[in-house]
């Protein structure tokens, strides 16, 4: 990704203007702080940038945006179900913990506004997109 930004009510609240990573973070009711740590470490160290570099090795920035719709279930009917997405009381603290843990690792992190109606813009190189699920990572 070469550029990304988040707008809330016409105002840019988070932006990256250089190669980095846009993280759309979804949270389930079963997710834990330990899983957030493992996920943050994985994303921070994953060699997914140009020349197999990582955010950690290049100090590339991350833009982290809460995205409960990642857990939308469309298998039944014509309307998505959000039953697999955690409610705000669980997901907001875990989202904030994830962001702070990335910063503790040394990451430069921009964010959206949790729960806000956001407009997310992205210039994707490649395109290159990964799904990283904590269910697929070691505990």
QUIBEL-V305798 format. One record per residue. N is the residue number from 1. D_LAST is the distance of its C-alpha to the last C-alpha in whole Angstrom. Layout:
N_D_LAST + N_D_LAST
//
This chain:
1_28 + 2_31 + 3_32 + 4_30 + 5_31 + 6_31 + 7_34 + 8_35 + 9_39 + 10_40 + 11_38 + 12_36 + 13_33 + 14_30 + 15_31 + 16_30 + 17_33 + 18_32 + 19_29 + 20_26 + 21_23 + 22_24 + 23_20 + 24_21 + 25_18 + 26_18 + 27_16 + 28_16 + 29_17 + 30_13 + 31_11 + 32_10 + 33_11 + 34_8 + 35_7 + 36_10 + 37_10 + 38_7 + 39_10 + 40_13 + 41_12 + 42_12 + 43_15 + 44_17 + 45_16 + 46_17 + 47_20 + 48_22 + 49_25 + 50_28 + 51_29 + 52_25 + 53_24 + 54_21 + 55_22 + 56_21 + 57_24 + 58_26 + 59_26 + 60_26 + 61_25 + 62_23 + 63_24 + 64_22 + 65_23 + 66_22 + 67_23 + 68_22 + 69_24 + 70_21 + 71_21 + 72_24 + 73_25 + 74_28 + 75_29 + 76_31 + 77_34 + 78_35 + 79_33 + 80_30 + 81_28 + 82_25 + 83_24 + 84_20 + 85_20 + 86_20 + 87_23 + 88_24 + 89_23 + 90_19 + 91_19 + 92_21 + 93_20 + 94_16 + 95_18 + 96_20 + 97_17 + 98_15 + 99_19 + 100_19 + 101_16 + 102_17 + 103_21 + 104_19 + 105_18 + 106_22 + 107_22 + 108_25 + 109_24 + 110_26 + 111_26 + 112_27 + 113_28 + 114_26 + 115_28 + 116_31 + 117_33 + 118_32 + 119_33 + 120_31 + 121_32 + 122_31 + 123_33 + 124_30 + 125_31 + 126_31 + 127_30 + 128_26 + 129_23 + 130_20 + 131_17 + 132_14 + 133_12 + 134_8 + 135_9 + 136_9 + 137_6 + 138_4 + 139_0
//
